[in-house]
Amino acid sequence: MSGPLHGIRILDLTSMGMGPYATGVMADLGADVVKIESPLGDPVRNVGPMRHTGMGATFLHLNRNKRSVVLDLKHPQGVQALLTLARGSDALVYNVRPPAMARLGLDYASVAAVNPRIVYCGVYGFSQAGPYGEKPAYDDLIQGLTAIPSLEARLGGNPRYVPLALADQAVGFVAAYAVLAALVSRASTGQGQAVEVPMFESMAQFVLTCHLCGQTFDPPLGEAGFVRHLAPERRPFPTSDGFVCLVPYSDEQWFRFFDLIGRPDLRVDPRFSNLADRTRNIGQLYVIAADALGSRSTAEWTEALSKADIPAMPLHTLDSLLNDPHLAKTGFFQWVDHPTEGRIRTMEVPTHWSATPPQVRRQAPTIGQHSIEVFREAGLSDDAIAGLLADGVIHTRAQD
């Protein structure tokens, strides 16, 4: 047994980032995730630096702890083969639009007909109940639709996307908890169900939880947008040799900070004496902080702030993050030998469990590496598997 989801099998019909991130979370927690790939493979196999074609760096991180089956779902036998796998699976996750699944004969009704206990989860751009339902969606589009670049513009710059796959990975978490919640429901009802996880609605909630603000009320009590997050001065503060990230929040933390920078008079300044007033005047407060922090080094400030129990940390770059002493002490980064890609850096499962600890059981698979193994487990004879191979319905690594 390895991980709390040991014994759960998930058919992963997703590709690119969002879906594989969701199934990757569940794979890391111990689920047996069977990644179904087309004969061309997941496109992200060829994204980023790589030693061998089809084994790009991003793919390696998104798809560890999974098994790869190449299955041609455009072939009628391929659809029947997938339904064979669905009979013994707990969940099926896909990220194409539902009409495409229906055209393949893999809509919820068809899959539930062979396994009424299955959790059938679609992760795609938009709820099918709205006018955007048929539109394609990618991370940048969803960031734009949920106003994330316009928040940057409100700070005085040009609209910019957050420089990471924020929507893909945030909605990937939503999909993971949706599947797991549906499995919990099944444990009490005995019944599977279809679950829709739309990117747009998920990210709209994600953004507006903080930023709906005055528009929460009828009539409105103000405009949308959380003041502190939209203060142009909210940024890492420059020190004499770098930057420090500083977030005093309570009255006591701010008062200790005022003492530390030699401004005890600010304790009684009506602009800063309580949380509500500080929030309204946060830009002015951040200017004062920035002026003070430039006088000493990052190391000096982080030590002094820590001693005063004021939340602060140095600003990392991507390179310095790899050498963070806390991550080194906890063993977060590991060097492992991948069966085909040689020595690679990988990251530990970030959660810790006292009774069912997850672990990295296998590294990301080559395309079709487990096709024969998975169909044998599903009960197909060697002759039946040989027939599917001969007809081009399934592929294995050995054929490539």
N, C-alpha and C positions, 0 to 999 in steps of 0.2 A: 504494500500500500504506500502510495506517495501522493500526499495532498488530499484536501477535503473533498475534492470532486472525483476521487478514484472510483471507478465503476460507471461513470457517466460517459456515454459516447455521443459525440457531436459530429454531424456531417457538415463540413464547412465548404459551402459553394461560393465563398466570397473571394475577391481579389483586390488588388491595390492596397489601400491603407486602412480604411475604417473597419470593414468587416474582419480582415485578418487581425487587427488590433483587438477587437472584441473576442474573437475565438482564441487569440493568443493569451489573453488574460485567463480564460477558462482552462486552456492547456497548461499554463503555469501552475494553476491550482489543482492539477491532477487529472483533468478530463482527458479522455482519449479522443483527440480531435483528428478526424480523417479529412484531409484537405483534398477536395475534388478539383482537379485542374483539367483544362482543355488540352488537346495535344500541343498547343503552343505554349502552355504554361501561364501562370500568373504574370502579367506584364511587369510587375515590380521586381521580378527576378533579375531584370536587366537594368535596374536603376541603381546608380551610385557606383563607387569603386568595387571592383571584383577581380578575383584571381582566375575564375573560370566563368564562361558564359552561363547565365542562368542562376548565378549564385551571388548576386549583388549584396552589399553590406546591409541595406535596409531590409531585404528579404530575410537575411539571416536572423535579424532581431525580431521581426514580426512573426516568424513561422517556426521557431524552435518548439520542441515538445509536440510536434505534429507529425502525422504520417501523410505521404503524398500518394494519391491514386490518380492516374490519368485516365479520363473517361470521356468519350466523345458523345455528348448529350444530343448532338444533331442526328445521331443514329438511333433508330427505334430500339435496338437492343441495348443501347447505352442508357436510355431512360428506364428500361426494365431492370437493368443491372443496378441503377441507382435506387429504384424502389425496393430491390432486394436488400440493399444496405439499410434503407430506411426502416425496414421491418425490425431490425435489431438495434435501432438508434434511439436515443432519448430526445435529441433536438436536431433540427436542420436549420442552418442559418444561411441566408442568401442576400446578395446586394444588387441584383438587377431589379428593374421595375416589374411589378406583378404581372402585367400582360405578357412579358417575355417568358416568365415561368409557366403561364397558362398555355402559351403556344407550344412549349416543350412537353406539355402533359404533366407538369410538376406543380400545379396549383395546390392549394391547401386541401381541397376536397380529394384530389387524386392521391396525395401522400397520406392523408388521414384514413383513406379507405384501406390502406395496407397496415397502418399503425395508428389507431385512434388515440394512443397515449403520447404521440410525438408533439413536441413544442416546435412550431413552425414559425421562425422569426425572419421577417423581412427588414433589412436595414438599407434605406435608400433616401432619396432627396426630400420628398414631400409626401404628406398625407394624401392618400388616394381620394379623400373626400373633398379636396379643394381643386381650384383651377390649375395649380402648378403640378398636379399629380403626374402628368406625363413628361415633365421636363427632366433633363439630366441634371446632375448636381455633382460638384466637386468642392473641395475645401474652400478655395478662393471665392467661389460663388456664394456659398453659405456664409462665410465671413462677411461678405458684402451685404447680403440680404439681412443679416442680423446686426448691421450698423457698426461692426467692429472697426473697419477702416475710418468711418466718419467720426468715431471717438478720437482717433489720432488727429483728424483734421480740426476738431474742436480745441485741441491743445495748441493750435497755431501752425501746424504743418500741413502737408498734403495727405490725402487719404492713403493709408498703407495697410497692407495685410500684416497680421502678426506673423513673424518669420518662423513659423513651424506649422505643422498640420493640426492646428488647434481644434477645428471642427471635427475632423476625422477621428482624432483620438478621444476628444470629449464625448462624442456620440458613440464611439466604440465602448466606452465605459457604460453608457446608458444601455446599449444593446446587451452587454454582459450581464448587468443586473436584471434586465428584463427577462432574459432567458432563465436565469437562476430563480427569479421570483415565480416564473411560470412552472418551473420544476417543483418548487415548494408547494404551489397550488395543486399540482398533479398528485403530489404525495398524499394530500388529504381528500381529493375528489376522484382520483383515478383517471382523470380525463385530461388529454392534451388540449392545445388551443393554438390559434394563429395569433401572432403578436406583430404589430407594426411599430417600427422605430424610425420615424422620419427625422432627417437631419435638421431641416428648417425649424420645425416646432421645438425640437430638443434644444437647439442652440438659442432660439428666441427666449426660451425659459431661462437658459443658462445666463444670457446677457442681462435680461430684464429683472432678474431676481435682485440685483443691486441697482440697476439703472431705471426701473420704472418710477421709483421715488414719488414725486408729487402727483404724477399721473395715476397713481394707485387709487386716488379718491375721486368721488363725484359729488360736487364739482372738484376739479383739480386743485390741489394745494400748492402747485408749482409745476415747473417743467420736468421732463424726464432727464435723468442724469445725476449720478451721485457726485456731490461736490468734491469730496476728497480725491476720488479717482480722476476727476477731470481738472484738477489743478495743474497748470503747466509746470509748476515748480515741483510736482511730485516725481522725483527721479532719484537715482543714486547721487549722493552728495560728493563732490570732489574734495579730496584731502590733499595734502601737500605732495603725495606720491601715487595717488590712485583714487579709489572711490569706496564709500561705505554706504550700506543700505541701512536706514535708520527708521524705526517705527515705534516711537513712544505712543502710547494710546491712552492710558488711564491718567487721571489727574496727577497721581503720585509719580508716574514715570516722567511726565512732562516737567513737573516741578523739580525733580532730581536733575533733569537735563538742564533746566534753567540755571540751577546752582553750578553744574559742571562747567558751563560756558561762561560763568561769571555774570549772569544776568538774573539774580534773584528777584529783581523788581518786576519781572514778567509774571511772577506768581500772582500778583494782584492786578495785572493789566486786564481790564474788562474784556478785551478781545480774546484772551486765552485762559481765563480762569476756570472754565468748565468745558465739557465735551461739546455741547451744542455750539457755544461761542467759538471754540477752536475750529470746529468743522466749517462754520461760516467764514472764518478768516484764515483758513488753512494755507492759502497761498502766501500771505504775509508771514506766517509762522515758518514756513519752509524757507523763505528768503533769509530770515534770521538764522536758521539752522545752517544753511549753506555758507553764510558769511563766517560763522564760527568754526565750522569743520575744516575750512581750508588752511587753518594755521598749524595743523599737526599731521603726522603720517597716519596711514590707515591702521597700522599695527598699534600705534599709540592710542588712537581713538577706540578701536575695538576692545583693547584691554581696559581702558577707562570706563567705557560704556558698560562692559560686562561687569566690572566691579560695582557699578552703580545700579545693576539689575535693570538696564534699559535695553530693549530689544534692538540689536544691531549685528550685522554680519558684513564681511567684505564682499565686494562685487567680484564674481568669478567671470572669467572668459571660458569658452568651451574647453580650451586646453588646460586651464588651471583647475576646472571642475574634475578633470580626470585624475588630478593629484590631490584632491581634497583629503585632509587627514582623517576626518570623520568617516568618509566612505572607505578609506584604506583600512581603518580600524575595524569596521563592521564587515569587511570582506565583500563589499558591494560589487566591485569589479573582479572578474576572474579571467585568467588566461586559460583557454582550453584548446585541445586538439580536435578540430573538426575532421570527420572521416575523409572528406575530399578537399577541404579548403585550408588545411593546415592550422597553424596557431592563430586563434582569433580572440579578441577581447569580448566578453559577454557580461551581462549584468544579472545579479542574483534576483530572485523573486523578492520584491520589496517588503512584503508582509511576513510576519513571524507567527508561528502557531505552536502551542505547547503540546498538542496531541497528534495532529495530522500535518506535519510540516511539508509544504510543497518543495519540490526541487527540480532542477533542470535534468530531465531524464534522457533527452536526446537532442541533438542539434538539428537545425533546419534541414529538411530532406532534399535530396536531388529529385528532379521531376520524375514522377512515376515510380519512385523507389519502393513503395509498399503495395503496388497494385495487386500482385499475386497474393501476397500475405493477407491482405484485407479480404479479398474475395474467398480465399480458403476459410477464413474465420467465419464468413457469412454462410458457409455450407456448400459452396460450389465445388464440384469435382474438378480434378485436374484436367479432364477432357473438356468440360464446359469452359474452363478458363482458357485452355488452349484454343478453343473455338473463338472466343472473344478476342484473343490476341490475333489470330489469323484473319479475322474480319476487320481488324483495325478499330474495334470498339474500345479496347483498353490498350495501354502501352506500359512498358516497363523501362527502367533505366538501362537494362541490358540491351534493349533494341536501339538505343541512341548512340 
